[in-house]
């Protein structure tokens, strides 16, 4: 659902993204000049589309912290 909302005295476009259970999953605010186009439709069409085309959102994935080595540092036995 797209609405206009004022935040801090500035006008923004509010976009609510619904889940397949018709609950708001995500709300995003955009500067109106950053939107290229909007295709108006009915709420029922959006919900039906969401139920048939739902994908898990992209999630952050990171490697775990490296485990410190248990080996002792080998000293160089070569004379200088």
DAURKA-V801231 format. One record per residue. N is the residue number from 0. PHI is phi in whole degrees, -180 to 180 (none if undefined). BURIAL is # if it has 9 or more other C-alpha atoms within 8 Angstrom, else .. Layout:
BEGIN
n: (N & N)
phi: (PHI & PHI)
burial: (BURIAL & BURIAL)
END
This chain:
BEGIN
n: (0 & 1 & 2 & 3 & 4 & 5 & 6 & 7 & 8 & 9 & 10 & 11 & 12 & 13 & 14 & 15 & 16 & 17 & 18 & 19 & 20 & 21 & 22 & 23 & 24 & 25 & 26 & 27 & 28 & 29 & 30 & 31 & 32 & 33 & 34 & 35 & 36 & 37 & 38 & 39 & 40 & 41 & 42 & 43 & 44 & 45 & 46 & 47 & 48 & 49 & 50 & 51 & 52 & 53 & 54 & 55 & 56 & 57 & 58 & 59 & 60 & 61 & 62 & 63 & 64 & 65 & 66 & 67 & 68 & 69 & 70 & 71 & 72 & 73 & 74 & 75 & 76 & 77 & 78 & 79)
phi: (none & -115 & -138 & -100 & -142 & -100 & -130 & 59 & 85 & -109 & -89 & -129 & -96 & -98 & -118 & -98 & -103 & -97 & -85 & -69 & -93 & 65 & -108 & -69 & -91 & -157 & -123 & -128 & -116 & -128 & -68 & -55 & -73 & -90 & -96 & -80 & -159 & -135 & -107 & -66 & -156 & -89 & -57 & -62 & -66 & -63 & -66 & -64 & -62 & -62 & -62 & -90 & -133 & -72 & -128 & -63 & -67 & -66 & -119 & -71 & -135 & -132 & -75 & -70 & -60 & -66 & -82 & -60 & -66 & -90 & -78 & -78 & -67 & -84 & -83 & -78 & -92 & -84 & -68 & -98)
burial: (. & . & . & . & . & . & . & . & . & . & # & # & # & # & # & # & # & # & # & # & . & . & . & # & . & . & # & . & . & # & # & . & . & . & . & . & . & . & . & . & . & . & . & . & . & # & # & # & . & # & # & . & . & . & . & . & . & . & . & . & . & . & . & . & . & . & . & . & . & . & . & . & . & . & . & . & . & . & . & .)
END
